Amino acid sequence: MALRGQKRLAWRTLSSPLKSERPHLGEAVRFFRGYAGLTQEEVADKGDVHVTWISHVERGKVNPTYGTMEKIAMGIGVSHDHILDLAAALAEIPKR
């Protein structure tokens, strides 16, 4: 239970509109989607999310809710924890 609470805390940090990590969430979604060989439309259909949301998330234009992120992850076929972990790792890489 404590781990789930940590993931939610990490989610709040990543989904905050004031944080620069928001684009990293989109990069992580795009990475896993591409690795799975899926189009945005396929992810949208499988996850029951509008394709526009997938596009906006990948471009860092919106802050998806935890529930929407779970649907996107389900559409890709990965755990939302994997997406959060990759986004957090990407946020740690220093910019040049």
C-alpha positions as CSV (number, residue, x, y, z in Angstrom):
1,M,0.0,0.0,0.0
2,A,2.8,2.4,0.8
3,L,4.3,1.9,-2.7
4,R,1.0,2.8,-4.3
5,G,1.0,6.0,-2.2
6,Q,4.5,6.8,-3.4
7,K,3.4,6.3,-7.0
8,R,0.5,8.6,-6.5
9,L,2.8,11.2,-5.0
10,A,5.1,10.8,-8.0
11,W,2.1,11.2,-10.3
12,R,1.1,14.4,-8.6
13,T,4.6,15.7,-9.1
14,L,4.8,14.8,-12.7
15,S,1.3,16.0,-13.6
16,S,1.6,19.4,-12.0
17,P,1.2,22.1,-14.6
18,L,4.0,24.1,-12.9
19,K,6.6,21.3,-13.3
20,S,8.9,21.0,-16.2
21,E,8.6,17.2,-16.1
22,R,5.2,17.2,-17.9
23,P,6.8,16.7,-21.3
24,H,8.7,13.7,-20.0
25,L,5.4,11.9,-19.3
26,G,4.5,12.4,-23.0
27,E,8.0,11.1,-24.0
28,A,7.4,8.0,-21.9
29,V,4.0,7.4,-23.4
30,R,5.4,7.8,-26.9
31,F,8.3,5.5,-26.2
32,F,6.1,2.6,-24.9
33,R,3.6,3.1,-27.7
34,G,6.3,3.0,-30.3
35,Y,7.9,0.0,-28.7
36,A,4.6,-1.8,-28.8
37,G,4.2,-0.8,-32.5
38,L,0.9,0.9,-31.9
39,T,-0.6,4.0,-33.5
40,Q,-2.3,6.6,-31.4
41,E,-5.6,5.5,-32.8
42,E,-5.0,1.9,-31.6
43,V,-4.0,3.0,-28.1
44,A,-7.1,5.2,-28.0
45,D,-9.4,2.4,-29.0
46,K,-7.9,-0.2,-26.6
47,G,-7.8,2.3,-23.7
48,D,-11.2,3.9,-24.4
49,V,-9.6,7.4,-24.6
50,H,-10.1,9.9,-27.3
51,V,-7.1,10.0,-29.8
52,T,-6.8,13.7,-29.2
53,W,-5.9,13.0,-25.6
54,I,-3.1,10.6,-26.6
55,S,-1.7,13.3,-28.9
56,H,-1.9,16.0,-26.3
57,V,-0.3,13.9,-23.6
58,E,2.6,12.9,-25.9
59,R,3.2,16.6,-26.8
60,G,3.0,17.6,-23.1
61,K,0.0,19.9,-23.7
62,V,-2.3,18.4,-21.0
63,N,-2.1,17.0,-17.5
64,P,-4.0,13.7,-17.7
65,T,-5.7,12.4,-14.6
66,Y,-4.5,9.3,-12.9
67,G,-7.5,7.4,-14.3
68,T,-6.8,8.6,-17.8
69,M,-3.2,7.6,-17.5
70,E,-4.2,4.1,-16.4
71,K,-6.5,3.9,-19.5
72,I,-3.6,5.0,-21.8
73,A,-1.3,2.5,-20.2
74,M,-3.9,-0.2,-20.6
75,G,-4.2,0.7,-24.3
76,I,-0.5,0.3,-24.7
77,G,-0.4,-2.9,-22.7
78,V,2.0,-1.7,-20.0
79,S,1.6,-0.8,-16.3
80,H,1.2,2.9,-15.7
81,D,4.0,2.4,-13.1
82,H,6.4,1.7,-16.0
83,I,5.3,5.0,-17.7
84,L,5.8,6.9,-14.5
85,D,9.1,5.4,-13.8
86,L,10.5,6.2,-17.3
87,A,9.1,9.7,-17.1
88,A,10.8,10.2,-13.7
89,A,14.1,8.8,-15.1
90,L,13.9,11.2,-18.1
91,A,13.3,14.1,-15.8
92,E,16.5,13.3,-14.0
93,I,18.7,13.6,-17.1
94,P,20.3,17.0,-17.1
95,K,19.7,19.3,-20.1
96,R,22.7,20.4,-22.1
